[in-house]
Amino acid sequence: MRKPLIVASMTLLAACTGCIQTVYKIDLKPEGNEITRTLSVKESSQNPSSQQQKQQNEELRRIATLYPEGRAEDREGLPTFIGRFAGPMPVDVGGVGTFTRFDSPLGSVSIYSERFRGNDDLAGSLATSQQAADELIDLALGWLDFEFPPSATGDADPPIDTTSIRSLLDGELRQDLKNASLQLWMYGQAESAPNNHSPIFRLAQYLAERNYFSVQQIPAIARLVQQQNPKQFILFAHDVLSRKLTLQNPDADTRCLDILKDWSRLEKSIRTYLKETDEYKQLVAQQEQAAGAATPRHVDEAHVIGNKVMVALAPDMFSRHDLVEVSLHLRQPPDSTNGTWDDDTKSVRWSQAIGDSSTPGFAFATWCVPEPEQQTARFGSVIVRGGELFSYVIWYRGLSPDESKQWDAMLSSIGPDDDAVATLQAFRFEGQPNQTLPIATMLIRLIQTAAD
C-alpha cells in the first residue's frame, strides 16, 4: 500500500536525516620522521540491523588491511588499529592525510594535514542545490497549470484566476526557497561540531521575517513535523499561502487554494501530474534498468519531490553523519593549527562531524623543533624558533644540493665569538654576486636581538 504523498516525502527525509552513526577516534604520536596512528571505531547503533552489521564488519575488515598489525581491541573493547606511518596516512576514515617532517641543521618543521571525506567541488555543489530549488518551484507551477488549465473555465463562475498565486510562486517563494537552500548549503560547507543547531534557527528567523510563520508558532510546527500528519501539514501550507497572497494583493483570487482542503482530490491530482513529468519517467527507467529481467518495483511519485527537497535543502543535512575525534600529542603547543590545544594532555584536539556531501572535515598543525646544539654552537644560544624556524627550514629544503653545500660551509664557519653578522652580510651564492638573501637578513636580525 502506498503512503500518502506528503507522508512518503517526509518519511524519505526522516530516514536520511543526519545523526552521528560512527565515532572514529584517532590518536597521533609523532616520533622522528614517523607518526604512530591509533584508530578506534565506535558504532552508536545499539541494535543494528543485519544489513548494518554486515556493512560495519566489511568496513572494519577494510580498515584492518591498512594497518600492518591488523585489528585489536582497546580497554573498552572497541575495534582498534595501530600503525606507524611516514608520509601518506591510511585512508581509513575516508579522505587524504599526510605527515611530513623537514630537517635542517638549525631544527625541523613537522606538518600534519588531513581531509576527512566531503566534497570539494563547491561550485558544482552550490549549482546543484540552487537548481533543485528552481525545479521544485517549476514542478509547483507545472502542477498549477495541470490542475487549473489557463484555457479551461471549469465549473467556477467567474473562472479561477491563478495569476496571483503564479506570481507568488515564481517570484517571492522561488527567491526565498533559493535563499533558504543557500543558507543551509553554507552551513554544510562550514567546519561543524555536533549539536550545532544555529543554521536551523537562522533559517527560522529568515522565514519568520517574511511572514511564513511567527516565532510563537515554532512549537506547533515542530509537532507538525514530528507527527508527519499530511492533512495538518497541507492545512498549514494553505494558511501560509493564503496569508502571503493577501499580503501581496488584497484582491487576489484565493479559490485555487481550496483544493488544499480536499486531501483526496489533492493527493490524486499531484500523483497524476507527477507521473507525466520527465523526472518520474527517468526514475522509472532507472528502476527498470536496475531490475534487469526481474519485475521492477513500483516507483513512488513522492520520490520526484523528496529527491529534490533533499538536494535543495543542503544534502549533507540528510546524509549519514559520523564523528571524527583527533588527538595529536606534542611536547609544546603547535606554531599553527585549526585545532584546540589541551595543556593537560599536551595535545591538539579536533572534533568534527563529517559527511559525504559537505566541505570535508579538515585538521592541520605545524610545529617547529629547534636543534639546540647546532644553534648554540653557531649563535651562542637558541635564537631561531617558531615562525622564523619554519621560514628557515622551508627555505633551506628548497636549496639545490650545490647551494646547500655552500650555505652549510658558511654557517659552519660561524661561532659565538665570530662576527656572524658580517659573514652573513657578505654571503652570496656562486654566480649570484648581487643577490642578497632575505633569510640571511632574518638571521642577522635575530642575532642582533639576542645580543641586546
Disulfide bonds with the S-S distance in Angstrom:
none
